[in-house]
C-alpha cells in the first residue's frame, strides 16, 4: 500500500512516497541493472535521483537519454568527481519524498524491497529501516548473506557497523536532513557515521529478508585499507564519549578481519596475511593464524574455500527467496561475453 493519503489523492496532488538516490561514477553497465531493479519496485510511488559524479565513460549522456523515457528519473551531473558523500548529499537536496533510500550503483533490489520496509515502518515507531542482504559475485551467484536485527541499535552501532550496506537503508527525509546528511570530509566509514546519527534519534525497523544483492568484486572501494582505517579511526574518536555513556567498546578486530577478507578477494596476499597474523597475536584470535599462512601461500585457494563456506551457510529459505528475483536479472546477461545486457531493454527502462 502507498503512503499517499486519501485527501491528497482526492486533491490530485502528486506525492512521492520514496526518493531513491543512486550515486555513480564510470559504471554505466552496472548502474543500468541497479536502475532497472529500482524502477521495478511494487506498490510504491517513487522518484529516482541518479547523481553522475564526474563519469567519463559515456554514463552522462546515457542517463540523460533514459531520464527522457521516465518522468520518475532525475539526473544530477557533477562535472568533476566530488566522491560518494557529496554525491549522496546532492541527491538528498533534490529529494521530495517523505522517505529517502540509497542504492549503490552496483547493488540490486528485490521488487518488494521498499514496500516491505514501508510496511515495517508503519508497524513501528521507527524512522529508519534496513533489510537483510545476500552477497553476490560479479556473475550474480550467491556467495554469502547477512542477517539484520532491529530495535534500539545505537549501542551496538557504536561498537561496529552492523548495517551490511547502505543500499538497504531507508529513512525519513526530514531526519536525514536534520542530521546533516553525509559528511563529505570522510572518505571511509561515511555511512557508519550516518547510521550512528540515525540511531541516536530512532529505533531501527529491520526486515530480515534477502532483499538486497550486494555485489562483491576485486574493485570494491573497501580495498583501500588505509582509507578505511582512517575513516574508522575518525568515527571512533568522534563518538568516544557517546560510546562510553552506552558502555560500548569499538570492535577493531572485526573491522580488521573485514579488511583482510576484502584484501584476500583482491588477491593482495601479503596485506591479508599481515592482518590475519595481527588478529592472532594482538587480539588473541588464534584461529586466524592458519588463515595467515594460507593467505600468503595460496591466496586464490584460500579465497575460494572461504567463499564456498560462506555460500554453504546461506539458509535454504533465503537462497530460494533471493534466487526467485535475482535469476531474471542474471538471465539478462549476454551469455557469450558474460557482461550486463545493455540493449533496447535497458535503454527503455522507463517504458
KEDO-906119 format. One record per residue: residue number from 1; residue in three letters; x, y, z of N, C-alpha, C in turn. Coordinates in pm, whole numbers, plus 50000, padded with zeros to 5 digits. Each point is the difference from the previous one (the first is absolute). Layout:
REM residues N
     i    aa    n_px    n_py    n_pz   ca_px   ca_py   ca_pz    c_px    c_py    c_pz
   NUM   Ala       X       Y       Z       X       Y       Z       X       Y       Z
...
***
This chain:
REM residues 351
     i    aa    n_px    n_py    n_pz   ca_px   ca_py   ca_pz    c_px    c_py    c_pz
     1   Unk   50084   49880   50000   49916   50120   50000   50087   50125   50000
     2   Unk   49957   50101   49924   50073   50125   49997   49971   50081   50124
     3   Unk   50096   50088   50036   49980   50088   50113   49931   50131   49959
     4   Unk   49960   50013   49874   49929   50119   49956   49863   50004   50067
     5   Unk   49968   50113   50063   49874   50010   50073   49882   50012   49904
     6   Unk   49881   49956   50049   49878   50009   49920   49968   50145   49965
     7   Unk   50020   50092   50095   49971   50141   49973   50088   50055   49889
     8   Unk   50126   49961   50003   50091   50047   49896   49963   49943   49865
     9   Unk   49955   49873   49998   49959   49939   49875   49877   50073   49944
    10   Unk   49907   50034   50090   49878   50068   49955   50031   50139   49946
    11   Unk   50103   50066   50055   50037   50132   49953   50084   49993   49872
    12   Unk   50037   49877   49962   50080   49984   49880   50145   50041   50019
    13   Unk   50046   50000   50126   50136   50040   50029   50095   49884   49965
    14   Unk   50106   50031   49929   50099   49898   49967   50096   49985   50116
    15   Unk   49992   49887   50070   50080   49979   50119   50091   49878   49979
    16   Unk   50125   50015   50039   50096   49891   49987   50022   49938   50137
    17   Unk   49987   49867   50008   50029   49931   50125   50149   50005   50031
    18   Unk   50081   49959   49902   50142   49979   50023   50083   50063   49889
    19   Unk   50103   50073   50040   50103   50043   49905   50117   49905   50015
    20   Unk   50044   49944   49889   50115   49909   50000   50120   50074   49940
    21   Unk   50111   49999   50070   50121   50069   49955   50105   49898   49961
    22   Unk   50049   50011   49877   50105   49911   49949   50118   50083   49952
    23   Unk   50111   50001   50072   50121   50066   49949   50074   49903   49907
    24   Unk   50057   50050   49892   50072   49911   49910   50119   50071   49938
    25   Unk   50102   49919   49969   50120   50053   49935   50061   49891   49912
    26   Unk   49991   50021   49869   50063   49910   49902   49958   49854   50016
    27   Unk   49870   49980   50020   49948   49863   50010   49870   49989   49919
    28   Unk   50006   50041   49877   49879   50008   49919   49924   49867   49995
    29   Unk   50072   49890   49978   49931   49872   49987   49941   49954   50132
    30   Unk   50074   50016   50110   49950   49957   50128   49884   50087   50048
    31   Unk   50011   50131   49983   49894   50088   50047   49870   49974   49925
    32   Unk   50009   49952   49876   49879   49966   49924   49921   49892   50072
    33   Unk   50068   49901   50055   49932   49893   50074   49938   50055   50129
    34   Unk   50076   50084   50070   49948   50057   50124   49874   50082   49973
    35   Unk   50005   50083   49897   49885   50084   49966   49879   49914   49965
    36   Unk   50023   49897   49923   49889   49914   49960   49934   49937   50121
    37   Unk   50080   49952   50097   49942   49936   50118   49923   50101   50086
    38   Unk   50044   50125   50000   49930   50103   50077   49866   50036   49936
    39   Unk   50000   50015   49870   49878   50038   49931   49895   49889   49999
    40   Unk   50041   49878   50034   49906   49887   50007   49935   49985   50137
    41   Unk   50022   50095   50091   49941   49991   50133   49847   49999   49994
    42   Unk   49939   49916   50082   49855   49980   49999   49932   50081   50110
    43   Unk   49882   50053   49968   49910   50062   50099   50063   50118   50073
    44   Unk   50088   50073   49932   50064   50117   50059   50010   50109   49895
    45   Unk   49966   50122   50038   50022   50114   49913   50140   50052   50027
    46   Unk   50084   50001   49896   50139   50039   50023   50051   50096   49894
    47   Unk   50107   50068   50035   50081   50074   49904   50143   49954   50018
    48   Unk   50074   50003   49892   50138   49953   50001   50093   50115   49962
    49   Unk   50090   50033   50091   50100   50103   49974   50135   49932   49981
    50   Unk   50050   50003   49877   50131   49942   49970   50100   50114   49992
    51   Unk   50105   49989   50080   50104   50104   50002   50122   49947   49927
    52   Unk   50023   50054   49881   50118   49963   49922   50118   50081   50052
    53   Unk   50090   49931   50070   50109   50070   50068   50124   50006   49911
    54   Unk   49989   50081   49895   50115   50025   49914   50043   49883   49914
    55   Unk   49904   49918   49953   50035   49885   49917   50059   50045   49866
    56   Unk   50088   49915   49946   50062   50029   49871   49982   49885   49901
    57   Unk   49910   49906   50031   49982   49881   49916   49871   50001   49919
    58   Unk   49941   50117   49984   49873   50009   49927   49878   49986   50088
    59   Unk   50020   49990   50131   49886   49986   50091   49907   50121   49992
    60   Unk   50057   50121   49994   49919   50122   50005   49897   50008   49888
    61   Unk   50039   49989   49872   49899   50007   49894   49902   49883   50004
    62   Unk   50049   49884   50042   49909   49884   50012   49892   50026   50104
    63   Unk   50039   50057   50115   49902   50033   50103   49899   50103   49950
    64   Unk   50048   50098   49926   49908   50100   49946   49898   49936   49907
    65   Unk   50043   49902   49921   49908   49933   49908   49892   49922   50076
    66   Unk   50041   49925   50104   49899   49920   50068   49908   50087   50086
    67   Unk   50050   50113   50049   49913   50087   50079   49888   50059   49915
    68   Unk   50025   50012   49870   49897   50051   49910   49889   49898   49978
    69   Unk   50024   49873   50037   49899   49896   49979   49913   49977   50123
    70   Unk   50036   50058   50114   49927   49973   50124   50004   50124   50088
    71   Unk   49884   50056   50029   49994   50124   50077   50044   49982   50145
    72   Unk   50013   49874   50044   50045   49975   50138   50149   50023   50017
    73   Unk   50075   50004   49890   50146   50007   50008   50048   50145   49991
    74   Unk   50082   50040   50096   50066   50130   49999   50151   49977   49998
    75   Unk   50070   50081   49925   50145   49984   49988   50069   50125   50053
    76   Unk   50102   49978   50082   50087   50107   50047   50139   49970   49946
    77   Unk   50059   50097   49932   50134   49981   49943   50103   50079   50078
    78   Unk   50109   49934   50035   50117   50068   50055   50108   49998   49893
    79   Unk   50051   50116   49966   50102   50008   49896   50126   49924   50039
    80   Unk   50035   50008   50130   50115   49927   50052   49954   49918   50120
    81   Unk   50069   49888   50028   49961   49918   50115   50007   50076   50132
    82   Unk   49892   49989   50077   49998   50058   50135   49996   49892   50107
    83   Unk   49996   49876   49955   50003   49881   50083   49864   49974   50065
    84   Unk   49991   49882   50063   49868   49942   50027   49916   50083   50097
    85   Unk   50059   50056   50105   49920   50076   50097   49937   50122   49934
    86   Unk   50078   50075   49925   49948   50119   49932   49897   49961   49895
    87   Unk   50023   49887   49932   49903   49954   49900   49868   49964   50067
    88   Unk   50006   49929   50111   49875   49967   50072   49932   50127   50050
    89   Unk   50077   50095   50050   49941   50125   50050   49932   50078   49887
    90   Unk   50058   49994   49880   49936   50066   49886   49865   49936   49970
    91   Unk   49992   49868   50016   49872   49932   49982   49901   50035   50109
    92   Unk   50048   50009   50123   49914   50040   50112   49940   50138   49975
    93   Unk   50081   50091   49946   49953   50136   49973   49888   50003   49897
    94   Unk   49998   49904   49908   49898   49995   49896   49877   49919   50039
    95   Unk   50004   49934   50115   49895   49906   50038   49870   50070   50038
    96   Unk   49888   49936   49968   49869   50055   50036   49911   49899   50070
    97   Unk   50045   49876   50016   49920   49900   50068   50002   50016   50150
    98   Unk   49904   49936   50068   50002   50000   50146   50119   49918   50050
    99   Unk   50032   49894   49925   50108   49910   50037   50110   50010   49895
   100   Unk   50122   49971   50043   50112   49998   49905   50074   49868   50016
   101   Unk   50035   49940   49887   50073   49874   49998   50126   50017   49917
   102   Unk   50099   49918   50028   50127   50008   49929   50031   49866   49936
   103   Unk   50058   50005   49881   50043   49878   49934   50133   50025   49930
   104   Unk   50099   49917   50028   50127   50011   49930   49981   49953   49856
   105   Unk   50084   50051   49910   49977   49975   49859   50029   49858   49955
   106   Unk   50057   49916   50087   50026   49862   49962   49915   49900   50078
   107   Unk   49904   50049   50079   49912   49913   50077   49863   49989   49934
   108   Unk   49921   49902   50046   49869   49972   49940   49896   49983   50109
   109   Unk   49875   50034   49967   49889   49991   50093   49898   49896   49957
   110   Unk   49942   49931   50098   49882   49917   49975   49882   50091   49969
   111   Unk   49902   49953   49922   49887   50086   49961   49916   50050   50116
   112   Unk   50000   49928   50113   49920   50044   50115   50086   50058   50111
   113   Unk   50121   50044   49967   50090   50054   50101   49940   50121   50071
   114   Unk   49960   50100   49924   49948   50123   50061   49866   49977   50068
   115   Unk   49910   49927   49936   49867   49980   50059   50009   49922   50131
   116   Unk   50093   49906   50008   50018   49924   50124   50051   50090   50112
   117   Unk   50091   50089   49967   50053   50091   50101   49896   50102   50045
   118   Unk   49922   50051   49907   49896   50096   50037   49896   49934   50090
   119   Unk   49969   49874   49975   49907   49928   50087   50059   49985   50140
   120   Unk   50129   49969   50009   50066   49987   50130   50004   50134   50074
   121   Unk   50020   50108   49927   50003   50133   50062   49862   50040   50050
   122   Unk   49897   49968   49923   49863   50031   50045   49965   49925   50127
   123   Unk   50056   49880   50015   49966   49915   50115   50083   50033   50123
   124   Unk   50086   50101   49991   50088   50032   50112   50009   50151   50017
   125   Unk   50078   50040   50099   50025   50144   50021   50132   50041   49936
   126   Unk   50061   49910   49925   50132   50027   49943   49993   50102   49888
   127   Unk   50112   50070   49982   50011   50100   49893   50103   49959   49895
   128   Unk   50053   49879   50014   50089   49947   49898   49995   49848   50003
   129   Unk   50045   49940   49890   49987   49856   49984   50116   49947   49916
   130   Unk   50032   49871   50021   50096   49932   49912   49950   49858   49975
   131   Unk   50065   49930   49909   49958   49864   49965   50119   49905   50004
   132   Unk   49966   49872   49995   50102   49898   49984   50060   50005   49860
   133   Unk   50114   49933   49985   50078   50011   49876   50054   49863   49960
   134   Unk   50001   49973   49869   50083   49891   49950   50116   50061   49924
   135   Unk   50119   49948   50023   50117   50043   49924   50006   49919   49872
   136   Unk   50034   50067   49891   50010   49932   49870   50134   50035   49937
   137   Unk   50047   49912   49912   50123   50028   49928   49969   50077   49872
   138   Unk   50098   50017   49915   49982   50082   49881   49905   49936   49899
   139   Unk   49974   49869   50014   49902   49932   49915   49865   49985   50069
   140   Unk   49982   50067   50113   49876   50000   50078   49969   49865   50061
   141   Unk   50103   49919   50024   49982   49876   50074   50008   50030   50149
   142   Unk   49910   49941   50078   49994   50028   50142   50118   49935   50072
   143   Unk   50076   50081   50074   50120   49950   50067   50004   50033   50149
   144   Unk   49893   50056   50054   49997   50032   50142   49871   50068   50038
   145   Unk   49987   50033   50128   49878   50067   50046   50027   50076   50128
   146   Unk   49907   50087   50037   50014   50080   50121   49860   50024   50059
   147   Unk   49977   49947   50120   49875   50026   50072   50004   50140   50063
   148   Unk   49883   50055   50030   49993   50129   50069   49901   49990   50115
   149   Unk   50027   50079   50103   49911   50009   50115   49962   50144   50025
   150   Unk   49878   50021   50050   49952   50137   50019   49988   50039   50146
   151   Unk   49920   50102   50023   49981   50051   50135   50099   50110   50032
   152   Unk   50037   50008   50127   50098   50100   50044   50140   49948   49967
   153   Unk   50058   50053   49895   50126   49944   49948   50121   50091   50024
   154   Unk   49980   50113   50067   50108   50097   50013   50122   49942   50069
   155   Unk   49982   49932   50114   50115   49949   50074   50083   49906   49914
   156   Unk   49934   49912   49926   50074   49907   49914   50067   50073   49884
   157   Unk   49933   50102   49946   50059   50077   49891   50126   50073   50044
   158   Unk   50006   50038   50126   50119   50068   50050   50119   49905   50012
   159   Unk   49972   49870   49996   50107   49900   50004   50047   49963   49859
   160   Unk   49904   49982   49909   50033   49956   49865   49884   50035   49909
   161   Unk   50028   50021   49873   49895   50030   49903   49923   49872   49969
   162   Unk   49879   49990   50050   49919   49879   49982   49911   50006   49877
   163   Unk   49999   50114   49930   49918   50012   49879   50084   49947   49883
   164   Unk   49958   49892   49937   50086   49935   49901   50032   50085   49878
   165   Unk   49909   50085   49959   50024   50090   49887   49901   50114   50005
   166   Unk   50045   50119   49959   49910   50114   49994   49886   49980   49903
   167   Unk   50014   49904   49907   49894   49973   49904   49875   49943   50065
   168   Unk   50011   49960   50126   49884   49943   50070   49923   50104   50081
   169   Unk   50051   50122   50011   49944   50097   50095   49898   50092   49936
   170   Unk   49892   50022   50074   49900   50102   49968   49975   50078   50130
   171   Unk   49984   50132   49989   49980   50083   50119   49910   50117   49966
   172   Unk   49945   50062   50103   49922   50122   49980   50090   50108   49942
   173   Unk   49956   50060   49891   50081   50105   49936   50026   50115   50097
   174   Unk   49898   50038   50076   50018   50112   50093   50106   49968   50105
   175   Unk   50008   49875   50043   50099   49961   50100   50140   50000   49939
   176   Unk   50013   49950   49877   50131   49999   49934   50051   50143   49982
   177   Unk   49909   50090   49964   50042   50140   49987   50032   50062   50135
   178   Unk   49926   49962   50103   50024   50052   50134   50140   49964   50050
   179   Unk   50046   49879   49970   50132   49957   50049   50113   50046   49908
   180   Unk   49964   50065   49888   50102   50058   49914   50047   49911   49886
   181   Unk   49930   49888   49977   50039   49913   49890   50135   49935   50025
   182   Unk   50076   49980   49892   50129   49930   50006   50114   50101   50012
   183   Unk   50099   49963   50077   50114   50088   50024   50097   49992   49882
   184   Unk   50013   50106   49920   50088   49994   49883   50149   49998   50034
   185   Unk   50034   50026   50126   50141   49994   50037   50046   49856   50025
   186   Unk   49904   49908   50010   50034   49860   50023   50015   49928   49866
   187   Unk   50106   49923   49984   50019   49919   49880   49996   49851   50034
   188   Unk   49952   49970   50117   49982   49864   50046   49909   50004   50121
   189   Unk   49912   49901   50014   49906   49991   50112   49899   50114   50002
   190   Unk   49981   50068   49886   49903   50110   49997   49857   49951   50023
   191   Unk   49970   49878   49957   49867   49947   50025   49981   49964   50147
   192   Unk   50104   49941   50062   49993   49965   50142   49971   50124   50084
   193   Unk   50060   50112   49965   49977   50126   50069   49852   50037   49998
   194   Unk   49936   49985   49884   49857   50034   49988   49915   49903   50080
   195   Unk   50033   49872   49996   49917   49903   50075   50005   50028   50150
   196   Unk   50117   50038   50050   50009   50035   50142   49912   50120   50031
   197   Unk   50000   50099   49912   49916   50118   50022   49852   49963   49996
   198   Unk   49962   49916   49907   49860   49956   49993   49963   49920   50125
   199   Unk   50093   49916   50045   49975   49920   50119   49980   50082   50126
   200   Unk   50053   50122   50003   49979   50089   50114   49859   50058   50003
   201   Unk   49932   49998   49886   49868   50061   49991   49885   49900   49995
   202   Unk   50030   49875   49966   49890   49907   49974   50047   49856   50008
   203   Unk   49908   49911   50043   50030   49857   49985   50000   49964   49851
   204   Unk   50046   49881   49971   50012   49952   49862   49894   49895   49971
   205   Unk   49929   50016   49890   49905   49898   49955   50073   49908   49901
   206   Unk   50035   49881   50045   50077   49908   49916   49906   49902   49930
   207   Unk   50025   49978   49873   49928   49899   49922   50103   49892   49969
   208   Unk   49999   49893   50078   50103   49898   49988   49965   49900   49890
   209   Unk   50005   50052   49878   49979   49920   49880   50105   50039   49896
   210   Unk   50032   49914   49906   50103   50029   49900   49948   50087   49887
   211   Unk   49990   50130   50027   49941   50093   49904   50103   50083   49926
   212   Unk   50129   49979   50030   50109   50072   49932   50101   49897   49949
   213   Unk   50045   50020   49876   50114   49925   49949   50119   50095   50006
   214   Unk   50093   49971   50090   50118   50083   50024   50115   49940   49921
   215   Unk   50042   50071   49895   50100   49945   49910   50141   50020   50055
   216   Unk   50073   49889   50012   50138   50003   50045   50092   49979   49882
   217   Unk   50103   50083   49990   50094   49987   49890   50138   50045   50045
   218   Unk   50098   49971   49918   50138   50039   50031   50021   50149   49986
   219   Unk   49900   50072   49949   50013   50144   49978   49920   50082   50101
   220   Unk   49960   49936   50110   49922   50069   50101   50079   50116   50061
   221   Unk   49926   50105   50037   50063   50115   50066   50067   49961   50131
   222   Unk   49947   49894   50063   50055   49961   50130   50134   49928   49988
   223   Unk   50056   49990   49879   50134   49944   49984   50107   50099   50047
   224   Unk   49966   50128   50014   50095   50101   50043   50008   49994   50154
   225   Unk   50091   49916   50049   50008   49973   50143   50032   50124   50081
   226   Unk   50095   50080   49954   50037   50121   50073   49882   50095   50014
   227   Unk   49926   50017   49892   49884   50089   50004   49894   49946   50096
   228   Unk   49977   49869   49997   49901   49941   50089   50042   50013   50145
   229   Unk   50127   49979   50029   50047   50011   50138   49992   50144   50049
   230   Unk   50035   50094   49914   49994   50140   50039   49857   50041   50032
   231   Unk   49906   49959   49914   49860   50032   50023   49949   49941   50130
   232   Unk   50035   49874   50027   49956   49938   50124   50057   50073   50122
   233   Unk   50128   50039   49994   50063   50069   50113   49931   50132   50030
   234   Unk   49959   50070   49894   49930   50128   50019   49866   49976   50070
   235   Unk   49927   49897   49956   49869   49970   50060   50017   49961   50146
   236   Unk   50096   49913   50028   50022   49956   50138   50030   50120   50089
   237   Unk   50084   50091   49953   50034   50119   50079   49879   50094   50012
   238   Unk   49926   50014   49892   49886   50092   49999   49893   49960   50102
   239   Unk   49981   49870   50017   49892   49953   50088   50053   49932   50126
   240   Unk   50122   50031   50039   50060   49935   50117   49919   50027   50126
   241   Unk   49960   50125   50021   49925   50033   50122   49863   49932   50000
   242   Unk   49934   49999   49884   49869   49935   49989   50013   49850   50026
   243   Unk   50104   49939   49944   50022   49857   50021   50022   49969   50147
   244   Unk   50077   50086   50067   50026   49978   50143   49871   50005   50081
   245   Unk   49911   50094   49965   49873   50011   50072   49913   49876   49980
   246   Unk   50014   49934   49886   49919   49880   49971   50074   49871   50033
   247   Unk   50119   50013   50057   50078   49881   50033   50043   49921   49878
   248   Unk   50017   50068   49888   50037   49933   49875   50150   50011   49976
   249   Unk   50060   49890   49956   50143   49998   49971   50019   49971   49852
   250   Unk   50052   50095   49924   50018   49979   49856   50076   49872   49969
   251   Unk   49948   49923   49906   50052   49868   49967   50097   50012   49882
   252   Unk   50126   50028   50031   50101   50017   49895   50030   49869   49929
   253   Unk   49999   49890   50074   50037   49872   49942   49906   49959   49888
   254   Unk   49870   50022   50019   49904   49963   49896   50022   50082   49874
   255   Unk   50034   50127   50018   50027   50085   49884   50126   49955   49928
   256   Unk   50103   49964   50074   50123   49953   49938   49978   49870   49923
   257   Unk   49919   49912   50055   49973   49875   49929   49925   50027   49870
   258   Unk   49908   50094   50005   49928   50039   49878   50099   50050   49894
   259   Unk   50095   50082   50041   50100   50050   49906   50083   49886   49943
   260   Unk   50036   49904   50084   50080   49886   49953   49924   49921   49896
   261   Unk   49871   49979   50023   49919   49926   49903   49992   50074   49868
   262   Unk   49985   50132   50007   49996   50079   49878   50132   49991   49924
   263   Unk   50110   50008   50072   50131   49991   49936   50023   49863   49938
   264   Unk   49952   49898   50068   50014   49864   49947   49922   49987   49871
   265   Unk   49882   50061   49997   49919   49997   49878   50072   50070   49886
   266   Unk   50073   50106   50032   50076   50073   49899   50138   49943   49977
   267   Unk   50029   49886   50062   50127   49927   49983   50121   50081   50047
   268   Unk   49978   50085   50101   50113   50070   50062   50048   49915   50117
   269   Unk   50072   49893   49967   50026   49897   50099   50087   50045   50115
   270   Unk   50100   50083   49974   50089   50041   50108   49925   50083   50104
   271   Unk   49920   50097   49953   49923   50083   50093   49899   49917   50077
   272   Unk   49931   49908   49930   49901   49916   50067   50067   49912   50105
   273   Unk   50112   49939   49965   50071   49914   50095   50048   50078   50122
   274   Unk   50044   50124   49978   50047   50084   50110   49887   50029   50099
   275   Unk   49882   50030   49946   49887   50029   50087   49956   49876   50077
   276   Unk   49993   49885   49934   49963   49877   50069   50100   49969   50112
   277   Unk   50127   50023   49974   50102   49976   50103   49981   50095   50118
   278   Unk   49972   50126   49970   49976   50098   50106   49878   49962   50084
   279   Unk   49896   49952   49935   49881   49958   50073   50032   49887   50097
   280   Unk   50086   49910   49957   50036   49887   50087   50078   50046   50122
   281   Unk   50102   50083   49979   50091   50033   50110   49955   50121   50082
   282   Unk   49941   50101   49935   49958   50120   50074   49862   49984   50064
   283   Unk   49914   49924   49934   49862   49987   50050   49970   49859   50049
   284   Unk   50103   49917   50003   49987   49862   50050   49893   49920   49925
   285   Unk   49988   50029   49872   49912   49920   49915   50087   49895   49931
   286   Unk   50033   49897   50073   50100   49904   49953   49953   49922   49877
   287   Unk   49871   49988   49982   49952   49927   49882   50033   50072   49870
   288   Unk   50041   50126   50009   50036   50074   49879   50143   49969   49953
   289   Unk   50080   49935   50087   50140   49975   49964   50012   49907   49878
   290   Unk   49924   49889   49993   50008   49919   49878   49956   50076   49875
   291   Unk   49906   50091   50017   49955   50079   49885   50109   50094   49953
   292   Unk   50082   50048   50093   50111   50087   49961   50097   49925   49909
   293   Unk   50035   49877   50040   50091   49921   49918   49938   49965   49866
   294   Unk   49873   49962   50003   49932   49962   49876   49986   50119   49906
   295   Unk   49970   50117   50057   49985   50120   49917   50129   50034   49928
   296   Unk   50112   49977   50066   50129   50033   49939   50041   49895   49896
   297   Unk   49980   49873   50032   50046   49893   49912   49906   49976   49883
   298   Unk   49869   49999   50029   49903   49966   49895   49878   50090   50011
   299   Unk   50014   50129   49967   49889   50093   50020   49875   49966   49919
   300   Unk   50018   49955   49876   49883   49967   49918   49923   49883   50058
   301   Unk   50073   49896   50039   49935   49883   50058   49933   50036   50132
   302   Unk   50070   50078   50082   49943   50042   50129   49873   50081   49979
   303   Unk   50003   50089   49901   49882   50080   49971   49885   49914   49953
   304   Unk   50029   49901   49914   49894   49912   49950   49939   49917   50113
   305   Unk   50086   49952   50089   49950   49921   50113   49911   50085   50089
   306   Unk   50044   50124   50027   49920   50090   50082   49866   50031   49937
   307   Unk   50001   50025   49869   49874   50029   49930   49908   49879   50000
   308   Unk   50058   49881   49983   49918   49878   49999   49933   49980   50136
   309   Unk   50075   50025   50106   49942   49985   50134   49889   50101   50023
   310   Unk   50025   50125   49960   49898   50103   50019   49875   49969   49918
   311   Unk   50020   49951   49880   49885   49965   49914   49920   49886   50061
   312   Unk   50071   49903   50058   49931   49884   50059   49920   50038   50123
   313   Unk   50037   50112   50063   49930   50043   50122   49874   50080   49972
   314   Unk   49974   50035   49874   49878   50074   49967   49880   49909   50026
   315   Unk   49905   50041   50084   49883   49916   50027   49926   49965   49872
   316   Unk   49947   49878   49994   49931   49954   49881   49884   50092   49965
   317   Unk   49924   50041   50101   49884   50088   49975   50045   50133   49942
   318   Unk   50111   50053   50049   50053   50126   49948   50046   49983   49856
   319   Unk   50072   49892   49974   50049   49977   49864   49884   49989   49902
   320   Unk   49897   49929   50038   49884   49983   49911   49931   50134   49975
   321   Unk   49980   50077   50106   49933   50130   49984   50083   50094   49913
   322   Unk   50130   50005   50026   50085   50090   49923   50011   49956   49855
   323   Unk   50015   49870   49977   50011   49950   49863   49877   50035   49917
   324   Unk   49884   50003   50063   49876   50027   49927   50004   50136   49932
   325   Unk   50068   50099   50061   50004   50132   49936   50134   50031   49935
   326   Unk   50107   49931   50041   50130   50023   49937   50011   49928   49866
   327   Unk   49941   49881   49991   50015   49921   49878   49956   50074   49874
   328   Unk   49886   50072   49999   49964   50073   49878   50103   50106   49962
   329   Unk   50064   50062   50100   50104   50099   49970   50123   49930   49943
   330   Unk   50036   49887   50061   50114   49924   49951   49975   49951   49857
   331   Unk   49876   49963   49971   49967   49947   49868   50012   50107   49892
   332   Unk   49997   50128   50040   50012   50108   49903   50145   50024   49958
   333   Unk   50093   49926   50059   50139   50012   49959   50018   49947   49857
   334   Unk   50091   50060   49930   50043   49946   49871   50087   49879   50029
   335   Unk   49950   49881   49971   50070   49878   50039   50130   49979   49923
   336   Unk   50017   50067   49890   50123   49981   49922   50119   50072   50063
   337   Unk   49976   50121   50050   50112   50077   50055   49987   50024   50149
   338   Unk   49890   49948   50062   49979   50010   50144   50012   50142   50050
   339   Unk   49925   50088   49939   49995   50138   50048   49855   50044   50002
   340   Unk   49964   50106   50078   49863   50044   50006   49947   50040   49863
   341   Unk   49881   49954   49969   49937   50033   49873   49954   50145   50003
   342   Unk   50042   50078   49903   49965   50142   49998   49937   50037   49866
   343   Unk   49916   49912   49951   49932   50024   49873   49873   50079   50017
   344   Unk   49904   49975   49914   49877   50080   49997   49923   49991   50130
   345   Unk   50005   49882   50066   49925   49984   50125   50043   50103   50104
   346   Unk   50131   50021   50012   50050   50093   50101   49987   50145   49949
   347   Unk   50018   50021   49871   49987   50135   49948   49860   50054   50021
   348   Unk   49901   49910   50011   49861   50040   50021   49953   49965   50139
   349   Unk   50085   50024   50100   49968   49961   50137   49865   50054   50046
   350   Unk   49967   50119   49958   49878   50059   50051   49877   49965   49920
   351   Unk   50016   49922   49896   49885   49970   49915   49903   49905   50068
***
